[in-house]
Amino acid sequence: MPRVAIADRGKLILLTLRRGLAYSVGRIAALRVLQFVRWPRSSDRLVIAPQNLRTADPTRASEIYAGQFALAGKVVICDGRSPFEMEPPSAEWAEALLTFSWLRHLRAAETAITRANARALVDEWILLQGAWHSFAWRPEIIARRIIAWLTQATLILHDADMRFYRRFLRSLTRQAQFLRATAATAPDGVARLQAHIALAYVALCMTGQIRHLRRATARLTAEIERQILPDGGHVSRNPGALIELLADLLPLSQAYNARNVPPPAALLNAIDRMMPMLRFFRHGDNSFALFNGMGPTPSDLLATILAYDDARGSPVANAVHSGYQRIEAGQSIVLIDAGAPPRLTLSAEAHAGCLSFELSVRAQRIIVNCGLPETGKANWRHLARSTAAHSTVIFNETSSCHFLDTPLIRRLFGTLISRGPRRVTVTREQTAEAVQVRAVHDGYADRFGIIHERTLVLAADCARLDGEDVFLPARGETLDRDSRDAFAVRFHLHPSVRANRLSDGRGVMLTLPNKDVWTFFAPVERVEIEESVHLAGRDGPRRTSQIVIHGHAHKTPRVQWSFTHTPQRAADVRHGREQEPELPLGG
């Protein structure tokens, strides 16, 4: 295990103490002797139910009614028992169940049976876990449950008797009371911002909670300003965080208007900045680039969110605050991770993919990172976060970041990044012929004495991408011949791309699904085709391949390579000279 820096050790101790304090406060707050909680009065009621933008599937309603809960890639059949009494098959499944996000599927069916089923399941939770449950009462789960209950209130409360209505309001009040005390201890990032979003929802939707609106708005504003960067990216550097947060922030702004309360300026400004960043991360097929925890793109939800964008502003090319670069020429798009990892408390999902890139042409993805699967993330997370899972350079099969993976830290905070590239510099030049981005990172400087510099040049005619990886000494004027300097330059291919190595061993022919042909070439001794896995497929992980260039930095301090669109006739001629691939790689 890597050594923990003194500053990071202090932060971890502080975080641990805060988490322990929050747990103790939660146990006390869960007791029914809370003398300072003002329970809902007979005149208290829900006045609005915010819109839920997340996609719903009405066919799931019959499964839930039958007691089959298919969540997070696992299926639990209840056989007449309450789902809240079942042994969860995974923590992901338990989280998905206890957040009640599946209520939207019942609402999509919109029948008397599904309404009664939703009400019965909410009542079961209140009876079994409404007083206290160590997992269900985590702040991040409470926040999402409150949002789900409020957005689906018309489903839950339709035809409900007054006794259930009062139980429902009491439970919401109790959860909101607890969340106010513990929101600041929710995991940093999306979860903490969602906690403040939930508290703003409660104050706007419940007449008895309106007195908390000013404080809830102030804390929401402070968290938005802390987490949403000036260029519209999220401080975690996960592109998917934008989709997740906008799905809650857009209805929240409408809820303010519905109560005749002006939405906070920070909320509106954040939405205006985040919308162009959605287009920044999109490839030609509308899927997001796979950086820092991004998995399969929720296309339906993304389309719904983009429909709210009135300005439709062009995405920035140089997202300097988020640490990303976008090069676009014609219908070719290159997206580059050119930033350092986020700070310690936000790094539980961050990847060691500095200077990795993705390439797409029209709706065809060519070069990708491995990404994360939608379900079963725990099985793949260690691999997916490594540098080897990204289209960049790795030295000595060692990631450019140190992952802090002790059992205690992992249980409390996840696997954090304790050290990584500290300085990432970027220069960008544009001419009539091409756009060039040069970036440098020092993630390998301390361990191996090597600085990695990568230059990408996309031609204006969008038919050629030239690249160069340069390995510079971190100390002195030359690389030490006795140092550990074995490198691998990796280019992970999308599963839809068929790769065949050319007969000279220095190139690879890439055939796209639309029959377009691109050629990869590197003037080195040999280019390899190796196995890889694409984790972020819609149907789960898929086998694919990767182009790899191996070498030693002191012998080959500069590696040049290119991707070139090959006209069909030239491709046919070259195809006659190609070698059979060494591996039977399939899509």
KAKA-V881703 format. One record per pair of residues at least 12 apart in sequence whose ideal C-beta (glycine too) atoms are under 6 Angstrom apart, sorted by the first residue. I is the first residue (numbers start at 1). GAP is how many residues later the second one is. Records with the same first field share a line. If there is no record, write none. Layout:
I = GAP ; GAP
//
This chain:
2 = 400
4 = 414
8 = 336 ; 410
11 = 333
18 = 167
19 = 393
22 = 160 ; 163
25 = 156
26 = 111
29 = 149
30 = 102
37 = 140
39 = 131
40 = 129 ; 130 ; 133 ; 168
44 = 163 ; 164
45 = 162
46 = 107 ; 159 ; 160
47 = 160
48 = 157 ; 210
49 = 104 ; 105
50 = 101 ; 201 ; 205
51 = 200
52 = 52 ; 99
53 = 194 ; 251
54 = 50 ; 193 ; 247
55 = 245 ; 246
56 = 48 ; 49 ; 52
57 = 48
58 = 50 ; 51
60 = 45
61 = 44 ; 45 ; 48 ; 53
65 = 52
69 = 14
71 = 22 ; 25 ; 26
72 = 20 ; 21 ; 24 ; 303
73 = 302 ; 303
74 = 15 ; 16 ; 19
82 = 42
83 = 14
84 = 40 ; 41 ; 44 ; 45
94 = 41
98 = 38 ; 43
99 = 42 ; 45 ; 46
100 = 45 ; 48
101 = 47
103 = 15 ; 45 ; 49
106 = 12
107 = 45 ; 48
115 = 40 ; 43
118 = 37 ; 38
119 = 37 ; 41
122 = 34
126 = 41 ; 45
130 = 41
139 = 40 ; 43 ; 44 ; 47 ; 56
140 = 46 ; 47 ; 51
142 = 33 ; 37
143 = 51 ; 52 ; 55
146 = 29 ; 52
147 = 51
150 = 51 ; 55
176 = 26
179 = 16
183 = 12 ; 13
188 = 157 ; 158
189 = 47 ; 157
190 = 51 ; 54
193 = 30 ; 34
196 = 23 ; 24 ; 27
197 = 51 ; 55
199 = 17
200 = 16 ; 20
203 = 13
204 = 51 ; 55
217 = 47
221 = 43 ; 45
224 = 42 ; 46
225 = 41
228 = 42
229 = 92 ; 93
230 = 91
231 = 85 ; 88 ; 90 ; 91
232 = 41 ; 42 ; 44 ; 45
233 = 44 ; 86 ; 89
235 = 111
236 = 106 ; 110
237 = 55 ; 105
238 = 54 ; 55 ; 111
239 = 42 ; 49 ; 55
240 = 54
242 = 32 ; 35 ; 36
243 = 59
246 = 28 ; 59
249 = 22
250 = 58
253 = 14
275 = 34
276 = 37 ; 39
279 = 36
280 = 35 ; 46
283 = 50 ; 77 ; 82
284 = 76 ; 78 ; 79
285 = 78
289 = 46 ; 69
290 = 78 ; 79 ; 81 ; 246
291 = 46
292 = 58 ; 59
293 = 56
294 = 77
295 = 76 ; 77 ; 79 ; 241
296 = 78 ; 240 ; 242
318 = 110
323 = 15 ; 16
325 = 13 ; 112
327 = 108 ; 131
329 = 129 ; 131 ; 133
330 = 132
331 = 30 ; 31 ; 131
332 = 29 ; 130
333 = 27
334 = 23 ; 25 ; 124
335 = 23
336 = 21
337 = 16 ; 19
338 = 86 ; 88 ; 101
339 = 85
340 = 81 ; 84
341 = 60 ; 76 ; 79
344 = 72
347 = 69 ; 70
348 = 66 ; 68
350 = 67
351 = 34
352 = 35 ; 47 ; 48 ; 49
353 = 37
354 = 46 ; 67 ; 87 ; 89
355 = 37 ; 84 ; 86 ; 99
356 = 13 ; 34 ; 35 ; 36
357 = 34
364 = 148
365 = 129
366 = 131
367 = 24 ; 124
368 = 124 ; 126
369 = 21 ; 22
370 = 14 ; 19 ; 165
371 = 164 ; 165
372 = 12 ; 163
373 = 162 ; 167 ; 168
380 = 155
384 = 151
386 = 13
387 = 12 ; 13
391 = 99 ; 100 ; 101
393 = 59 ; 76 ; 94 ; 96
394 = 94
395 = 49 ; 53 ; 92
396 = 88 ; 90
400 = 43
401 = 16 ; 19
402 = 16 ; 17
403 = 12
404 = 12 ; 14
420 = 23
421 = 20 ; 21 ; 22
423 = 19
424 = 17
425 = 15
426 = 13
433 = 27
434 = 23 ; 25 ; 26
435 = 23
436 = 21
437 = 19
438 = 17
439 = 15
440 = 13
445 = 29
448 = 36
449 = 25 ; 26 ; 34
450 = 21 ; 103
451 = 21 ; 23
453 = 17
454 = 15
455 = 13
463 = 102
464 = 100
465 = 98
466 = 96
467 = 94
468 = 92
469 = 20 ; 90
470 = 88
471 = 82 ; 86
479 = 74 ; 75
481 = 73
485 = 67 ; 68 ; 69
486 = 66
487 = 64 ; 66
488 = 60 ; 62
489 = 60 ; 70
490 = 56 ; 58
491 = 56
492 = 40 ; 54
493 = 51 ; 52
495 = 39 ; 47 ; 49 ; 92
496 = 17 ; 91
497 = 13
498 = 13
499 = 30 ; 46
500 = 78 ; 81
501 = 28 ; 78
502 = 76
503 = 74 ; 76
505 = 21
506 = 16 ; 21
507 = 12 ; 14
508 = 12 ; 39
509 = 69
517 = 49 ; 54
518 = 45 ; 47
519 = 45 ; 47
520 = 27 ; 43
521 = 41
522 = 27 ; 39
524 = 25
527 = 22
528 = 20
529 = 16 ; 52
530 = 16 ; 18
532 = 12 ; 13 ; 14
545 = 40
//
